[in-house]
């Protein structure tokens, strides 16, 4: 398990919703959400609000499907929630995701909107392999939202929201 000293004391990891298959010659970076993806992003955003999950800061990959997923969060969240878009989250390693999280020392809670397998590996780095397999045995689904809290003994998965 990885140690990140709070703040943040709560981390949200959101995998982008389901994207369209790439069109001929289209770059992976430019893939948009599918109709099912748009619907799933809206559902998860509304469920998060219903559970009073309100990140202070949302940091999203600049890939189109992540920006569109983050837009669903923006529509559901408080206008005071800050949004940032970071190129480094696209095609990044787990260490990059963890570095971005640990650098948010003024925010109590931060959400990353990113890509698999890095989102799943980041969750595993925070809570451990056994807890990951127990919580999501079939892997981190598209539009899945992990809610991870800091405790004296380390990071704990508090909730996993999906459509």
Backbone bond lengths (Angstrom), bond angles and torsions (degrees), N, CA, C in turn:
res aa  C-N    CA-C-N  psi(-1)  N-CA   C-N-CA  omega(-1)  CA-C   N-CA-C  phi
1 X - - - 1.452 - - 1.518 109.06 -
2 X 1.295 115.77 144.84 1.448 122.90 -178.65 1.512 110.16 -92.82
3 X 1.298 115.19 140.31 1.462 120.77 176.98 1.529 108.94 -100.61
4 X 1.316 116.06 123.37 1.463 122.90 168.87 1.511 104.21 -124.65
5 X 1.308 116.66 121.87 1.456 119.82 -178.14 1.519 109.43 -80.08
6 X 1.346 116.77 124.51 1.471 119.40 -178.80 1.518 111.28 -62.60
7 X 1.353 119.06 154.75 1.448 123.94 -0.25 1.520 111.73 -75.24
8 X 1.331 117.97 162.45 1.456 126.50 -2.34 1.534 111.49 -72.39
9 X 1.318 115.34 151.90 1.456 119.79 176.75 1.526 111.64 -99.38
10 X 1.329 116.62 -10.94 1.458 121.46 173.73 1.523 108.32 -134.99
11 X 1.331 114.52 134.87 1.461 121.95 178.89 1.525 107.99 -122.49
12 X 1.319 115.25 133.61 1.461 121.40 173.39 1.526 106.93 -112.23
13 X 1.314 116.80 129.08 1.456 121.43 175.29 1.519 107.78 -116.30
14 X 1.324 116.54 115.88 1.465 122.61 -177.67 1.521 109.23 -117.23
15 X 1.318 114.82 119.13 1.461 119.08 173.77 1.520 108.09 -81.80
16 X 1.322 116.56 136.74 1.468 119.21 178.82 1.521 110.12 -53.43
17 X 1.326 115.43 153.75 1.463 121.35 178.83 1.528 109.94 -73.44
18 X 1.324 115.31 173.31 1.463 121.53 -175.86 1.526 111.47 -60.14
19 X 1.323 114.52 130.43 1.463 121.01 -178.62 1.523 110.87 -103.01
20 X 1.321 114.36 160.21 1.464 120.99 173.96 1.524 109.15 -68.24
21 X 1.305 114.80 155.95 1.466 119.02 172.10 1.534 107.14 -68.21
22 X 1.320 117.12 148.95 1.473 118.06 -179.69 1.530 111.77 -66.92
23 X 1.304 114.83 138.09 1.467 120.33 173.61 1.528 107.97 -74.49
24 X 1.298 116.32 162.17 1.456 120.51 179.31 1.526 110.74 -54.83
25 X 1.317 116.39 122.82 1.459 121.74 179.10 1.521 115.11 81.18
26 X 1.325 117.83 -3.86 1.470 120.83 -178.71 1.526 110.15 -77.58
27 X 1.321 115.92 140.06 1.461 121.59 176.04 1.528 109.39 -75.40
28 X 1.321 116.28 144.45 1.461 121.54 177.35 1.529 110.78 -54.89
29 X 1.307 116.76 -39.16 1.471 123.28 -178.36 1.532 111.63 -57.28
30 X 1.328 117.21 -30.61 1.463 122.60 -173.63 1.527 114.15 -96.00
31 X 1.326 118.03 9.49 1.466 120.30 179.45 1.525 110.19 -70.86
32 X 1.326 115.43 131.72 1.473 122.10 179.31 1.523 109.87 -91.65
33 X 1.328 115.74 166.77 1.458 120.43 174.13 1.525 109.77 -68.37
34 X 1.321 115.38 147.42 1.458 120.81 171.96 1.534 107.58 -78.85
35 X 1.329 116.67 171.54 1.465 119.80 176.53 1.526 110.73 -58.32
36 X 1.336 116.58 -42.19 1.466 120.70 177.75 1.530 110.24 -64.56
37 X 1.313 116.01 -35.84 1.463 120.44 178.46 1.518 112.49 -64.87
38 X 1.339 116.15 -44.85 1.472 119.80 176.45 1.525 110.70 -57.37
39 X 1.333 116.21 -46.69 1.467 120.73 -178.44 1.529 110.79 -63.07
40 X 1.325 117.08 -44.07 1.467 120.96 -179.23 1.527 111.12 -64.20
41 X 1.329 117.54 -40.93 1.465 120.76 179.03 1.526 110.89 -61.41
42 X 1.314 116.47 -42.29 1.471 120.94 178.91 1.534 110.72 -65.12
43 X 1.339 116.91 -42.84 1.463 121.03 -179.78 1.525 110.70 -62.48
44 X 1.323 117.34 -47.56 1.467 120.46 -178.84 1.523 110.51 -65.34
45 X 1.318 117.77 -39.54 1.473 120.59 177.69 1.523 110.72 -61.00
46 X 1.317 116.74 -44.48 1.477 120.25 179.38 1.524 111.72 -66.55
47 X 1.325 117.41 -39.77 1.467 120.51 176.86 1.532 110.47 -62.58
48 X 1.322 116.72 -39.98 1.469 120.50 178.87 1.526 110.54 -62.05
49 X 1.314 116.39 -44.47 1.471 120.31 178.80 1.527 110.03 -64.59
50 X 1.331 117.82 -42.43 1.464 121.50 178.68 1.526 111.63 -59.17
51 X 1.340 116.47 -30.86 1.462 121.05 179.31 1.530 111.89 -90.90
52 X 1.330 115.97 6.37 1.458 122.71 179.02 1.534 113.06 64.27
53 X 1.332 116.57 32.20 1.455 121.37 175.05 1.524 107.79 -85.94
54 X 1.322 115.14 113.03 1.468 120.50 -175.40 1.528 110.11 -133.81
55 X 1.308 117.35 93.09 1.463 118.37 177.66 1.521 110.92 -66.49
56 X 1.324 115.94 146.06 1.462 120.42 174.48 1.527 110.59 -72.72
57 X 1.330 115.05 -30.88 1.455 121.22 -176.25 1.519 109.45 -142.17
58 X 1.329 116.40 134.22 1.463 122.35 173.85 1.525 106.92 -113.37
59 X 1.333 115.58 124.10 1.463 121.68 178.53 1.521 106.81 -116.04
60 X 1.317 116.50 119.19 1.459 121.55 -175.43 1.516 111.43 -118.43
61 X 1.321 114.79 147.00 1.456 120.73 167.75 1.531 108.04 -59.31
62 X 1.297 116.01 152.17 1.462 120.40 178.90 1.531 112.78 -83.61
63 X 1.329 118.16 -4.20 1.469 120.50 176.15 1.528 108.44 -59.66
64 X 1.316 116.96 143.35 1.462 122.06 -173.96 1.531 112.39 -54.55
65 X 1.323 118.35 -45.49 1.465 120.28 -177.22 1.528 112.17 -65.22
66 X 1.324 117.50 -30.40 1.471 120.42 176.17 1.524 110.64 -74.77
67 X 1.326 117.06 -42.17 1.474 119.79 177.82 1.522 110.16 -60.95
68 X 1.342 117.36 -39.90 1.464 120.25 179.57 1.531 110.97 -68.35
69 X 1.312 117.70 -36.70 1.468 121.03 175.65 1.522 109.68 -66.22
70 X 1.320 117.18 -42.95 1.473 121.53 177.72 1.528 110.96 -63.00
71 X 1.323 117.36 -33.34 1.465 120.32 177.82 1.524 111.60 -62.39
72 X 1.334 117.32 -36.16 1.469 120.38 176.53 1.528 109.66 -64.21
73 X 1.313 116.61 -39.58 1.469 120.98 176.90 1.527 109.32 -64.66
74 X 1.325 116.91 -43.81 1.475 121.32 -179.42 1.531 111.04 -58.83
75 X 1.324 116.40 -43.38 1.466 120.12 -179.17 1.526 111.80 -64.90
76 X 1.329 117.18 -30.90 1.462 121.15 -176.26 1.529 113.32 -89.30
77 X 1.314 117.64 -24.38 1.464 121.95 -173.16 1.526 112.31 -88.96
78 X 1.313 112.76 173.33 1.458 121.64 176.35 1.527 109.98 -64.54
79 X 1.325 117.35 145.24 1.472 119.49 177.63 1.533 112.92 -61.62
80 X 1.331 116.99 -17.49 1.465 119.52 -178.87 1.533 112.52 -81.29
81 X 1.335 118.05 -9.67 1.464 120.39 178.83 1.523 108.95 -67.00
82 X 1.328 115.59 128.53 1.461 121.08 -179.78 1.527 109.62 -87.77
83 X 1.326 116.32 139.83 1.459 122.66 178.16 1.520 109.46 -120.87
84 X 1.330 115.18 136.47 1.470 121.88 174.47 1.522 107.95 -131.99
85 X 1.316 115.27 148.21 1.459 121.17 179.29 1.525 107.40 -120.49
86 X 1.344 115.52 125.60 1.459 121.22 -169.74 1.530 109.55 -126.41
87 X 1.323 115.70 119.43 1.468 121.17 179.22 1.523 111.80 -58.73
88 X 1.325 117.32 -34.69 1.467 121.62 -174.07 1.529 113.62 -63.27
89 X 1.338 118.66 -17.10 1.466 120.22 179.68 1.524 112.90 -76.49
90 X 1.322 116.67 -17.63 1.466 119.88 178.44 1.524 108.14 -81.64
91 X 1.313 116.32 128.36 1.467 121.99 177.80 1.530 112.03 57.71
92 X 1.326 116.21 38.80 1.463 121.81 -176.37 1.523 111.30 -98.70
93 X 1.319 114.18 165.66 1.456 120.94 174.33 1.532 109.32 -90.55
94 X 1.318 115.07 167.46 1.464 120.95 175.87 1.520 110.08 -58.55
95 X 1.330 117.76 -39.92 1.468 120.74 179.80 1.523 111.77 -59.76
96 X 1.320 118.09 -37.45 1.467 120.92 177.77 1.533 109.56 -64.52
97 X 1.326 117.31 -45.78 1.468 120.24 178.63 1.533 110.30 -59.47
98 X 1.329 116.44 -46.20 1.468 120.40 -179.53 1.529 111.56 -65.12
99 X 1.327 117.72 -38.81 1.465 120.91 177.32 1.525 111.35 -63.34
100 X 1.322 116.61 -40.87 1.467 120.07 178.87 1.521 109.99 -64.37
101 X 1.329 116.89 -43.20 1.469 120.13 177.82 1.523 110.67 -62.12
102 X 1.319 116.89 -50.14 1.473 120.11 -174.53 1.526 112.88 -68.37
103 X 1.318 117.57 -18.20 1.467 119.88 178.46 1.532 112.92 -81.81
104 X 1.331 117.14 -5.17 1.474 121.08 -179.23 1.531 109.51 -89.87
105 X 1.309 116.80 71.29 1.467 121.50 -172.03 1.527 114.10 -85.19
106 X 1.326 118.27 -6.86 1.464 119.87 178.47 1.523 112.65 -106.10
107 X 1.325 117.48 -3.69 1.461 121.67 -178.07 1.528 109.39 -106.26
108 X 1.329 116.79 136.57 1.464 120.11 177.00 1.514 112.51 -77.53
109 X 1.332 116.38 -27.55 1.464 119.31 178.68 1.522 109.59 -143.81
110 X 1.321 114.66 141.44 1.463 120.29 -177.63 1.525 108.84 -137.84
111 X 1.333 115.89 141.08 1.457 122.24 176.19 1.522 108.76 -115.30
112 X 1.337 115.55 132.12 1.454 120.69 170.39 1.517 107.94 -105.40
113 X 1.327 116.01 132.46 1.461 122.38 173.28 1.519 105.48 -109.58
114 X 1.331 115.45 110.57 1.456 118.04 -172.61 1.512 113.56 -146.84
115 X 1.317 113.57 -154.95 1.462 123.40 -167.08 1.524 111.49 -118.85
116 X 1.327 114.08 152.45 1.451 119.36 169.87 1.524 108.38 -91.29
117 X 1.298 119.89 149.36 1.452 127.22 10.30 1.532 114.42 -86.29
118 X 1.325 117.96 -1.94 1.464 119.86 -173.53 1.517 112.74 -65.25
119 X 1.337 118.21 -37.37 1.472 120.07 177.44 1.526 109.56 -59.76
120 X 1.330 116.56 -47.13 1.466 120.44 -179.80 1.525 111.27 -63.98
121 X 1.310 117.63 -42.58 1.468 121.04 179.56 1.528 111.21 -65.32
122 X 1.319 116.78 -33.79 1.466 120.51 177.37 1.525 110.28 -67.30
123 X 1.319 116.02 -44.31 1.463 119.62 176.08 1.529 110.12 -59.26
124 X 1.311 116.48 -44.63 1.469 120.28 179.31 1.522 111.38 -62.02
125 X 1.333 117.67 -40.79 1.464 120.98 178.78 1.527 111.47 -62.24
126 X 1.331 116.30 -33.27 1.466 120.26 -178.22 1.528 112.64 -80.43
127 X 1.341 117.93 -42.78 1.477 119.68 -171.57 1.522 113.64 -108.84
128 X 1.321 118.25 -11.87 1.455 121.47 -179.55 1.519 112.24 96.50
129 X 1.324 114.43 157.31 1.467 121.20 -174.87 1.526 112.51 -64.16
130 X 1.331 117.15 -46.30 1.461 120.14 -176.62 1.526 111.86 -62.14
131 X 1.322 116.77 -43.80 1.471 120.72 178.99 1.526 110.56 -64.93
132 X 1.325 117.16 -37.58 1.467 120.93 177.96 1.529 110.55 -62.32
133 X 1.314 117.01 -51.11 1.463 121.62 -178.03 1.528 110.66 -62.69
134 X 1.325 117.08 -37.64 1.456 121.11 178.73 1.533 111.41 -65.65
135 X 1.336 116.34 -40.41 1.472 121.31 -175.50 1.531 112.55 -78.50
136 X 1.315 116.87 -43.42 1.469 120.65 -176.96 1.534 109.36 -135.74
137 X 1.321 117.05 74.54 1.471 121.06 -175.50 1.530 113.80 -62.19
138 X 1.326 117.81 -23.93 1.460 121.04 -179.80 1.519 113.08 -96.94
139 X 1.328 117.35 10.17 1.457 121.41 179.57 1.522 112.16 94.64
140 X 1.310 115.50 170.13 1.463 123.79 -175.79 1.526 108.56 -79.15
141 X 1.337 118.74 110.12 1.466 120.24 -175.73 1.533 112.24 -75.23
142 X 1.321 115.28 159.43 1.460 118.95 172.83 1.526 108.02 -60.43
143 X 1.316 116.73 144.26 1.469 125.16 -177.99 1.526 112.07 62.67
144 X 1.329 117.60 17.10 1.464 121.13 175.01 1.519 110.11 -79.71
145 X 1.331 115.76 141.78 1.463 121.54 -178.87 1.521 109.45 -125.82
146 X 1.323 116.63 113.57 1.459 122.53 175.94 1.525 108.61 -93.19
147 X 1.324 116.20 133.90 1.465 122.98 177.61 1.525 106.55 -113.44
148 X 1.328 116.62 114.56 1.460 122.31 -173.62 1.523 109.10 -120.30
149 X 1.335 115.55 129.62 1.465 120.71 -178.37 1.522 111.01 -115.93
150 X 1.321 114.66 147.86 1.452 121.59 175.38 1.523 109.07 -80.76
151 X 1.326 115.51 133.39 1.458 121.79 174.80 1.530 106.90 -128.85
152 X 1.314 118.75 167.22 1.466 120.07 177.95 1.534 113.35 -56.85
153 X 1.326 117.42 -28.13 1.466 119.92 -179.04 1.532 113.22 -95.00
154 X 1.323 117.96 0.63 1.461 121.42 178.63 1.519 111.71 130.94
155 X 1.323 115.79 -165.97 1.458 122.22 -178.24 1.521 110.56 -83.92
156 X 1.348 115.29 138.96 1.457 121.62 -178.31 1.526 108.58 -131.37
157 X 1.331 115.33 135.92 1.463 120.79 175.01 1.518 107.73 -74.57
158 X 1.331 116.26 113.52 1.459 122.34 -177.99 1.529 111.76 -86.20
159 X 1.337 115.58 -36.34 1.454 120.14 -176.10 1.516 108.28 -158.54
160 X 1.329 115.24 156.35 1.453 121.38 171.90 1.509 107.20 -134.82
161 X 1.319 116.04 114.35 1.464 122.98 -175.36 1.528 108.22 -102.16
162 X 1.324 114.90 131.73 1.465 119.76 174.71 1.519 108.49 -142.67
163 X 1.317 115.29 166.49 1.467 119.84 -176.43 1.491 113.41 -61.27
